């Protein structure tokens, strides 16, 4: 390489992907785009697990002017279909640029796959923003985990998505939010660890966005009042796995007092799920609770550390036969 040549390294994170998937879905696509650029003398690439790296050497031209880097998102749903609306992620990157976590000249291609349905109360906005922050941090080496979490919280709240999901996800496990706000300050949350498999169930024909509720004064008042009533039974000192029965009890009370369970679509969902549970004879082993704030529910074990969750697959098959969607998941210890 001549001293006057310009070396550019393009690093792209693709969490969870094998080296082969990275090469097919990331490296090859970027290389195809770069082939149309004049002035490239050399291009080398390496596809590893979770990451693509491409090095190009450009022969400078006195007419070349470097503009803001290109940020590209390839967002796909859980079935692999392209999602056009990437504004949430764009706002996150813009916020990172404002404080120097992403330099103006840097370009990124982000491949994002959502593993649960959106607008169903599963916290996909928070999960996507947290993952994006980690990808940027891993690629650039800049900033702290807390900085990216705080940006994720701010962007989610700007878009009326989630009710502190970033704060809750930041501690993992079964979490209790002690004070609202961004992780670090003023938000504060604690959690206890459990190892449990759960079943997510939702109506694929119904979608709800959190803004439908938090932007509605009536709903917000009822949800806030019900939440305060439920949380009054817990404290930082007693937040342990021993609370599990009371957590199940208070979460049920919350759904009823807030009025969320009485909405027709949610009531029908819960009724269908309970019919499946009763039919299979698992009424004593399973508790069903609404997910905020979609038309969805999570099926939980009645007691922690049960020897087996054999009901998971059976209930999953039956609820799907009744026209609902289901997915096995876990309570994560950390994000």
C-alpha positions in Angstrom: 0.0 0.0 0.0 1.4 3.4 -1.0 1.6 6.1 1.7 -1.0 8.1 -0.1 -3.5 5.3 -0.2 -6.5 5.3 2.1 -7.3 2.2 4.1 -10.9 1.6 5.2 -12.0 -1.2 7.5 -15.7 -2.1 7.6 -16.8 -4.1 10.6 -20.3 -5.5 10.9 -21.7 -7.3 13.9 -24.3 -10.1 13.3 -24.9 -11.6 16.8 -25.7 -15.3 16.9 -24.8 -16.0 13.3 -22.4 -18.7 12.1 -19.4 -17.7 10.0 -21.2 -19.1 6.9 -24.3 -17.1 7.6 -22.2 -14.0 8.1 -20.5 -14.5 4.7 -23.7 -15.1 2.8 -25.9 -12.5 4.5 -23.4 -9.7 5.3 -20.0 -10.0 3.7 -21.0 -10.9 0.2 -23.7 -8.3 0.1 -21.4 -5.5 1.2 -18.7 -6.6 -1.3 -21.3 -6.5 -4.1 -22.1 -2.9 -3.2 -18.4 -1.9 -3.0 -17.6 -3.4 -6.4 -19.4 -0.5 -8.0 -17.2 2.1 -6.4 -14.3 3.4 -8.5 -10.8 3.9 -7.0 -10.7 0.7 -4.9 -7.3 -1.0 -5.4 -7.7 -3.9 -3.1 -10.5 -5.6 -1.1 -10.0 -8.3 1.5 -12.7 -9.8 3.7 -13.0 -12.2 6.6 -16.2 -13.7 7.9 -16.2 -15.0 11.5 -18.9 -16.1 13.9 -21.0 -13.0 14.8 -18.9 -10.6 12.8 -17.8 -9.6 9.3 -14.7 -7.6 8.5 -13.8 -6.1 5.1 -10.7 -4.1 4.4 -10.5 -1.9 1.3 -7.6 0.2 0.0 -8.6 3.3 -1.9 -6.4 5.3 -4.2 -7.2 8.9 -3.2 -8.6 11.3 -5.8 -8.2 15.0 -5.2 -12.0 15.4 -6.0 -13.1 12.9 -3.4 -15.1 14.5 -0.6 -15.9 12.5 2.5 -19.5 12.9 3.7 -21.4 11.4 6.6 -21.2 7.7 6.7 -24.0 5.5 5.4 -26.1 3.6 8.1 -28.1 0.7 6.6 -30.5 -1.5 8.5 -31.8 -4.8 7.4 -34.7 -5.5 9.8 -36.6 -8.8 9.7 -39.4 -10.3 11.7 -39.4 -13.7 13.3 -40.4 -15.3 10.0 -37.6 -13.6 8.1 -39.8 -11.0 6.4 -38.3 -7.5 5.8 -39.7 -4.8 8.1 -39.5 -1.3 6.5 -39.9 0.9 9.5 -36.4 1.3 11.1 -37.0 4.8 12.5 -36.4 3.6 16.0 -33.0 2.3 15.2 -32.1 5.3 13.1 -32.9 7.6 16.1 -30.7 5.5 18.3 -27.7 5.9 15.9 -28.4 9.6 15.6 -28.3 9.9 19.4 -25.0 8.0 19.4 -23.6 10.3 16.9 -24.5 13.4 18.9 -22.3 12.3 21.8 -19.5 10.8 19.7 -20.1 7.1 20.2 -20.5 6.9 16.4 -18.3 9.2 14.3 -20.0 11.1 11.5 -17.9 9.5 8.8 -18.4 5.9 9.9 -20.7 3.5 8.0 -22.5 0.5 9.4 -24.7 -2.2 8.0 -26.9 -3.7 10.8 -28.7 -7.0 10.4 -31.5 -7.2 13.0 -33.8 -10.2 13.4 -36.7 -9.9 15.8 -37.3 -13.2 17.6 -40.7 -12.4 19.0 -43.7 -10.6 17.4 -43.7 -6.8 17.7 -46.6 -4.8 19.3 -47.5 -7.8 21.5 -46.1 -6.7 24.8 -42.9 -8.8 24.6 -40.5 -5.9 24.9 -39.1 -6.2 21.4 -38.4 -2.4 21.2 -36.2 -2.5 24.2 -34.5 -5.8 23.1 -33.7 -4.4 19.7 -32.3 -1.1 21.0 -30.2 -2.9 23.6 -28.8 -5.3 21.0 -28.0 -2.4 18.6 -26.1 -0.6 21.4 -24.1 -3.7 22.1 -23.3 -4.1 18.4 -22.0 -0.5 18.2 -20.0 -0.8 21.4 -18.4 -4.1 20.2 -17.6 -2.6 16.8 -16.2 0.7 18.0 -14.9 0.0 21.5 -16.4 3.3 22.6 -18.6 4.1 25.5 -20.0 2.2 28.4 -22.9 -0.3 28.7 -24.8 2.3 30.8 -24.5 5.0 28.1 -26.1 2.8 25.5 -28.8 1.6 27.9 -29.7 5.3 28.7 -29.9 6.1 25.0 -32.1 3.1 24.4 -34.4 4.1 27.2 -34.7 7.7 25.9 -35.4 6.6 22.3 -38.1 4.1 23.5 -39.8 6.7 25.6 -39.7 9.3 22.8 -41.6 6.8 20.6 -44.0 5.9 23.4 -42.8 2.3 23.3 -42.5 0.2 26.5 -43.0 1.2 30.1 -39.4 1.0 31.4 -38.6 -2.2 29.5 -35.0 -1.1 29.0 -34.6 -0.6 32.8 -36.1 -3.9 33.6 -34.1 -5.8 30.9 -30.9 -4.2 32.2 -31.0 -6.3 35.4 -32.4 -9.6 33.9 -34.1 -12.3 35.9 -37.4 -11.6 37.7 -37.1 -7.8 38.1 -38.7 -5.2 40.4 -38.5 -1.6 39.3 -37.9 0.5 42.3 -37.8 3.9 40.7 -38.7 4.9 37.1 -36.3 6.4 34.6 -33.1 5.5 32.6 -30.8 2.8 33.9 -28.1 4.1 36.2 -30.1 7.2 37.3 -32.8 8.0 38.1 -34.1 4.5 37.3 -33.3 1.7 39.6 -34.3 -2.0 39.4 -33.4 -5.2 41.2 -34.0 -8.9 40.4 -33.6 -12.4 41.5 -32.5 -15.3 39.4 -34.5 -18.3 38.4 -34.1 -20.9 35.7 -37.5 -21.5 34.2 -39.0 -22.2 30.7 -42.2 -20.3 29.9 -44.6 -20.3 27.0 -45.5 -17.1 25.1 -49.0 -17.1 23.5 -50.6 -14.4 21.3 -53.3 -13.8 18.8 -51.6 -13.2 15.5 -54.5 -11.2 14.1 -54.4 -8.6 16.9 -51.7 -6.0 17.5 -51.5 -3.3 20.2 -48.9 -0.6 20.7 -48.0 0.6 24.1 -48.8 4.2 23.0 -52.5 3.2 22.8 -52.4 3.1 26.6 -49.8 5.4 27.9 -51.0 8.2 25.7 -54.5 7.7 26.9 -55.2 9.5 30.2 -57.9 7.2 31.3 -55.9 4.0 30.7 -52.8 5.5 32.1 -54.6 6.4 35.4 -56.0 2.9 35.8 -52.7 1.2 35.0 -50.8 3.4 37.3 -53.2 2.9 40.2 -53.3 -0.9 39.7 -49.5 -1.0 39.5 -49.0 0.9 42.7 -51.5 -1.3 44.5 -49.6 -4.5 43.4 -46.1 -3.1 44.1 -47.1 -2.1 47.7 -46.8 -5.8 48.6 -43.1 -6.0 47.7 -39.9 -4.3 48.9 -36.2 -4.4 48.1 -35.6 -6.5 51.2 -38.1 -9.3 50.4 -37.6 -9.5 46.7 -36.5 -13.1 46.4 -37.7 -16.4 44.8 -39.9 -16.9 47.9 -42.1 -14.1 46.5 -43.1 -16.2 43.5 -46.6 -17.1 44.7 -47.3 -13.5 45.7 -46.0 -12.3 42.4 -48.5 -14.5 40.6 -51.3 -13.4 42.9 -50.5 -9.6 42.5 -50.0 -9.9 38.7 -53.5 -11.5 38.4 -54.9 -8.7 40.6 -53.2 -6.1 38.4 -54.8 -7.5 35.2 -58.2 -7.3 36.8 -58.0 -4.0 38.6 -56.4 -2.2 35.6 -59.3 -3.4 33.4 -56.9 -4.9 30.9 -58.3 -8.4 31.3 -61.9 -7.2 30.7 -61.1 -6.0 27.1 -62.9 -8.4 24.8 -59.9 -9.5 22.8 -57.8 -10.2 25.9 -60.7 -11.9 27.6 -61.2 -14.2 24.6 -57.4 -15.0 24.5 -57.3 -15.9 28.2 -60.4 -18.0 27.9 -59.1 -20.0 25.0 -55.7 -20.6 26.8 -57.5 -21.7 30.0 -59.7 -24.1 28.0 -56.6 -25.7 26.6 -54.9 -26.0 30.0 -58.0 -27.5 31.6 -58.5 -29.9 28.7 -54.9 -31.2 29.2 -55.3 -31.5 32.9 -52.6 -28.9 33.9 -54.7 -26.4 35.8 -52.7 -26.9 39.0 -49.3 -26.6 37.2 -49.8 -23.5 35.1 -50.6 -19.9 35.7 -51.5 -17.6 32.8 -50.8 -13.9 32.9 -51.2 -11.0 30.4 -48.2 -9.4 28.8 -48.2 -5.6 28.8 -49.6 -4.3 26.6 -50.3 -6.5 23.6 -52.9 -9.1 23.0 -50.7 -11.8 24.5 -50.0 -13.9 27.5 -47.2 -15.8 29.2 -47.8 -19.3 30.7 -45.7 -19.7 33.9 -45.2 -22.6 36.3 -47.3 -22.4 39.4 -44.1 -23.1 41.5 -40.5 -22.5 40.7 -37.9 -25.2 40.2 -40.5 -27.8 39.4 -38.8 -31.0 38.2 -40.3 -30.9 34.7 -42.2 -28.6 32.5 -43.7 -31.4 30.3 -46.8 -29.3 29.8 -45.0 -26.8 27.6 -45.0 -28.7 24.3 -48.5 -30.2 24.8 -50.1 -26.8 25.6 -48.2 -25.1 22.7 -49.5 -27.6 20.2 -53.1 -27.3 21.4 -53.3 -23.5 21.6 -51.8 -23.4 18.0 -54.5 -25.8 16.9 -57.0 -23.3 18.3 -55.7 -20.5 16.0 -53.2 -18.8 18.4 -49.4 -18.5 18.0 -47.0 -19.8 20.6 -43.3 -19.8 21.3 -41.2 -21.4 24.0 -38.9 -18.9 25.8 -36.9 -18.6 29.1 -36.5 -16.2 31.9 -33.1 -14.7 31.2 -30.6 -14.1 34.0 -28.9 -11.2 32.1 -29.1 -9.5 28.7 
